[in-house]
Amino acid sequence: MDNLSELLHGFSIAVTVPHLVLMAVGVLLGILVGVLPGLGAPNGVSLLLPLTFGMQPVSAIILLSSMYWGALFGGSVTSILFNIPGEPSSVATTFDGYPMARDGRPTTALATAFGSAAFGALVGVILITFLASWVAQVALAFGPPEYFAVYFLAFASFVGMGGAAPIKTVVALAIGFAIAAIGIDTVSGSVRLTMGIDELVKGVNFVVAVMGLFGIGELLVAVEEEFHARAVSSRIDWAEVFRAVVRLPRHGVALLRSAAIGCWMGITPGGPTAASFMSYGIARRFSRRGRYFGTGEVEGIISPETADHAAGTSALLPMLSLGIPGSATAAVMMGGLMIWGLNPGPMLFVDQKDFVWGLIASMYVGNIVAVALVLLTVPVFAALMRIPFVVIAPLIVIICVVGAYSVSNSYLDVVMMLGFGIVGYLFKKLFYPLAPLVLAIVIGDKAEDAFRQSMLMSKGSLGIFFANKLVTCLVIAGIALLLLPLVLQLARPFRKSTSPTAEAPAQEKVII
Amino acid sequence: MISRRALELATAILTGGFGVAVVVQSLDNGIGWSSEGVESGTFPFLTGIIIIAGSLYNLARGIVPAGTLANVPIAITSIELRRLAGLFLPAAIFVAVIPLLGMYVASAVYIFAVLAVPEHQSVLRSAATAAATALALYVVFERMFQVSLPHGALAAALGF
């Protein structure tokens, strides 16, 4: 019950006029970046980051998280109306959303998507409400070895469950770690990995990497596949919205299953994109109407949307309570937390109650605001999509350039951002996962510090990672996850006779 | 036309090269154990080794394509390559001239060039879009958020 009274206190912070305005602004900006191909939630949030430095942390996080919700919704709008996913995580929504809209039921498709998305987000927030302080309590018993073990577990789960080729994930992670190490070493004060460029002493800011990897990289991928913005009608029929939402409970099983998949993928850092694909795949296999999937099935929209939003929301739980972000956007937000002078992790729940519960309460309200705003603004943003890509693309380039420059007024950052753009394009093209790369850049330093502090405690013995039950379990779970792909590969020859092996190319699509 | 294999190999060499640079650099910081604990080069050294090992594996996988790779032999067709260059080269030139022209002039010229030269839009509309972009940048950053974007050598020479 403790949590509930804290939550009520949180509502008293979140439901004030300035914060409601911030939510609306955040959601609208979020829908905008969600609708524009080439700009996504990670970019949008990092672009807004410098503008939040003067704000109260709780106001800042409400703005950024609302933007995240907006971006998740905005991505679905373009998926359904234009068959162009505005966000990687809404790719799976195009499979059934666009056919349904094309068949003359765009309102039904949109309302079903938003309704199930809101349900997914709600389940995610409820999960956070009830688990947050419990996780934080457990985490209070953590010392450096336990922290390192948790980071290790997080990175291992990317390798074991991320869905990308395991070795490519490992390479992406390690590159992220190396980039995080550039600059002044926080423990010894010595300068590392500057490659002879003096300006690199300040390190590589993750915002610069995100602008390049997700902004320029995504733009390059988008320009390659020529755009056909062939829109279906974007008029909203309000009676049909109501009917579609009322019909949702009939698909209760699909809703609950997708929400569970989403929450699981959000907490273990699988991320919203993998969650939506996984949920769609499972729904197609288990639904009675599975063979009609791809022609505009209601459950084909419900499943990816619910999982997408459940994952997006619950990704904030490990970020707040452990300091481990569950998605790329959560990683960017965590970077913001550190800039505002807050230290993500269990102590946040003790020292910054207003912040944590204000945020959690704002997630309930923010999602309602997001559903309302996205329905109201569908025609406006649909019109935006009719601006030709050749006009939007250079504007996005300029936004990324200015965004990278304004991080620390450095021209070198702009050049590096372009470089990251090429890397992002190559990685996307070849199915290297980008989320672990960003995650490692953001928390690489913390993981390294935890490792070195543990080594100091144990005078250089790795035995400290097996010193007590908690840390041993975490390390063993991490090692098990690392070895999982290997085990699956070894087991494959035995399974081959029973299951068809047509999954590999399908799986490659999942990692975007 | 670029094959999937060539792209895989190039990327593996790129990541491997970065790994080698990391390893070489981290040796300067010292690796292993000293009186102050783990030396600062150790962690980067290990990540560098992992990058190299992983890149070698990816390189080997690229040379001997598995079943899934064989399905998509062509990664980038020549038409796609032209589109990529059409987006990236102007952007790179734009970034290159920022120190000279400054952010405002450079972005206006950039927008005008990519819209008017391939005749996506009329000269007049391109000019209007370009001017509006530069003006919006100026109002939002210089005025509203007090962030000074680079004015460039040209502006300095003209005495701004």
HADDOCK unambig.tbl for C-alpha pairs under 7 A between the chains (distance, minus, plus):
assign (segid A and resid 167 and name CA) (segid B and resid 54 and name CA) 5.83 0.50 0.50
assign (segid A and resid 170 and name CA) (segid B and resid 54 and name CA) 6.98 0.50 0.50
assign (segid A and resid 171 and name CA) (segid B and resid 51 and name CA) 5.16 0.50 0.50
assign (segid A and resid 171 and name CA) (segid B and resid 54 and name CA) 5.63 0.50 0.50
assign (segid A and resid 171 and name CA) (segid B and resid 55 and name CA) 6.92 0.50 0.50
assign (segid A and resid 174 and name CA) (segid B and resid 47 and name CA) 5.19 0.50 0.50
assign (segid A and resid 174 and name CA) (segid B and resid 50 and name CA) 6.62 0.50 0.50
assign (segid A and resid 174 and name CA) (segid B and resid 51 and name CA) 5.89 0.50 0.50
assign (segid A and resid 175 and name CA) (segid B and resid 51 and name CA) 6.67 0.50 0.50
assign (segid A and resid 177 and name CA) (segid B and resid 47 and name CA) 6.79 0.50 0.50
assign (segid A and resid 178 and name CA) (segid B and resid 44 and name CA) 5.64 0.50 0.50
assign (segid A and resid 178 and name CA) (segid B and resid 47 and name CA) 6.31 0.50 0.50
assign (segid A and resid 181 and name CA) (segid B and resid 44 and name CA) 6.62 0.50 0.50
assign (segid A and resid 185 and name CA) (segid B and resid 40 and name CA) 6.89 0.50 0.50
assign (segid A and resid 188 and name CA) (segid B and resid 40 and name CA) 6.61 0.50 0.50
assign (segid A and resid 192 and name CA) (segid B and resid 26 and name CA) 6.85 0.50 0.50
assign (segid A and resid 192 and name CA) (segid B and resid 29 and name CA) 6.91 0.50 0.50
assign (segid A and resid 193 and name CA) (segid B and resid 22 and name CA) 6.41 0.50 0.50
assign (segid A and resid 193 and name CA) (segid B and resid 25 and name CA) 5.46 0.50 0.50
assign (segid A and resid 193 and name CA) (segid B and resid 26 and name CA) 6.48 0.50 0.50
assign (segid A and resid 195 and name CA) (segid B and resid 25 and name CA) 6.99 0.50 0.50
assign (segid A and resid 220 and name CA) (segid B and resid 84 and name CA) 6.09 0.50 0.50
assign (segid A and resid 223 and name CA) (segid B and resid 83 and name CA) 6.47 0.50 0.50
assign (segid A and resid 223 and name CA) (segid B and resid 84 and name CA) 6.55 0.50 0.50
assign (segid A and resid 224 and name CA) (segid B and resid 80 and name CA) 5.06 0.50 0.50
assign (segid A and resid 224 and name CA) (segid B and resid 83 and name CA) 6.03 0.50 0.50
assign (segid A and resid 224 and name CA) (segid B and resid 84 and name CA) 6.11 0.50 0.50
assign (segid A and resid 394 and name CA) (segid B and resid 111 and name CA) 6.44 0.50 0.50
assign (segid A and resid 397 and name CA) (segid B and resid 91 and name CA) 6.93 0.50 0.50
assign (segid A and resid 398 and name CA) (segid B and resid 107 and name CA) 6.87 0.50 0.50
assign (segid A and resid 426 and name CA) (segid B and resid 11 and name CA) 6.94 0.50 0.50
assign (segid A and resid 430 and name CA) (segid B and resid 8 and name CA) 6.86 0.50 0.50
assign (segid A and resid 448 and name CA) (segid B and resid 43 and name CA) 6.99 0.50 0.50
assign (segid A and resid 452 and name CA) (segid B and resid 38 and name CA) 6.01 0.50 0.50
assign (segid A and resid 455 and name CA) (segid B and resid 37 and name CA) 6.88 0.50 0.50
assign (segid A and resid 455 and name CA) (segid B and resid 38 and name CA) 6.99 0.50 0.50
assign (segid A and resid 456 and name CA) (segid B and resid 37 and name CA) 5.49 0.50 0.50
assign (segid A and resid 504 and name CA) (segid B and resid 68 and name CA) 6.76 0.50 0.50
assign (segid A and resid 505 and name CA) (segid B and resid 68 and name CA) 6.17 0.50 0.50
